[in-house]
Amino acid sequence: MNLGRIMIFENPDDHPYLQDDYCKGMPAMDACYLLPVSKCAAGLEVPATEDILALNYSDPSQGEHKFLFERMGYVGDRKGVPHMFNAMLEASTIPKSKRYYWWRSQAAAYVVRLNDRSLDQLRQLREELFPGKDSLRNAISVHIRRGDKWKEAAPTNDTSYDLAANFLYEESLSEDCDPSTCLNRELFISTEDVTALDYFVNHTDWGVRYTDNPALLKPDKKMWAHEYAFKVGPSKDMLGSMLNLQLALECSAWVGTASSNWCRLIDQMRATVACKAHLPFVDPTEPEQSRIHLGP
C-alpha cells in the first residue's frame, strides 16, 4: 500500500492446499477458499515501463522485522502501518505501540473473507461435526497449538492453559458482569493434540466442547502440518480449521499463545469481524499481572 501497488496471491502448482479435487484448477488459495484480494491477476500483461514486485524472503541483515522484494530492492517494515492511515491513527486513542496490531487485524479481516462455497461447506460441516449445539456465547475459547510447532517454540503445558482459562473465569465473576460478559465454566477446545483434548475432557471440571473431527488431530509430532494435509486431504484440513475459527469467534474470552500464527489470527478476527475487541484474550505464557489484553 505504501508503494501504491495492488497485492495478489500466486501459489505454486504444488501448493499442498491446491492438490485435491476441491481446489483442482484453482490458481491460488484465495480463489479456492476466499474472496479474491483483487480483480488483478499475475498473468495480465504489464507495460515494459512498469515492474512487478514479488515478496521474496526475509533478510536477517535488515533486522528481525524487515523483508525484501526480489526486484527494485525495496525494503519494508513489518512493524509499520501504511502511511495513509497515519493521520487517522494520530487522531485516535490507539497508542503508537498498538497501531501495528490494529493494522494487522484490519489486514487479516480483509484477507480472510470466505467465499460463498466455503461458507456453505462450513454450514454443512457444523451440522456434521458440531450438531445441535447451542451458541458458544459466554464460553472460553482455548486454542492449543501443538503438532509440529515444537520445531519453532517450546510447547506450553496443558496446566498453563487450564490456569489461564480459570483466571479469565474468576476475573469475570469478580466484576459486575452482565449476561454478555459473565463467563460460563465452559471451554471450546481446538487443538491437534489428542492428549491435550483428553486432559481437558477427562481430567478437569470444565464443561468442554469441540468439533468431532479426526482430520485435525495430528498425533505424530515429527510430521509437518502440510504433510498431514496431504494425508487427510487438504480441503478437509483447511475447512475443518476454518470451522474451528468460526466457532472460536462465538466465544466471549480467549486463551492462546502469541507464538502461534493461528492464535494471532483468532485474536485479530475476534477484534474485527466478531466486534469483540473489548473482551479479554490471554496468553498463558505471560505473567498473571499482564494477562488481560483488551483490543487487538
Secondary structure, DSSP 4 states (H G I P E B T S, - for coil): -TTS--------TT-GGGSSGGGTT-SSHHHHTB--S-S--TTS---TT-----EEE--GGG-TTEEEESSTT-EEETT---GGGHHHHHTSS--HHHHHHHHHHHHHHHH--B-HHHHHHHHHHHHHHSTTPPP-TT-EEEEE--GGGGGTSPPPPHHHHHHHHHHHHHHHHHS---TTTPPPSEEEEEES-HHHHHHHHHSSSSEEE----GGG----TTS-HHHHHHHH-HHHHHHHHHHHHHHHTTSSEEE--TT-HHHHHHHHHHHTTT--TTS-EE-TTS-GGG--B---
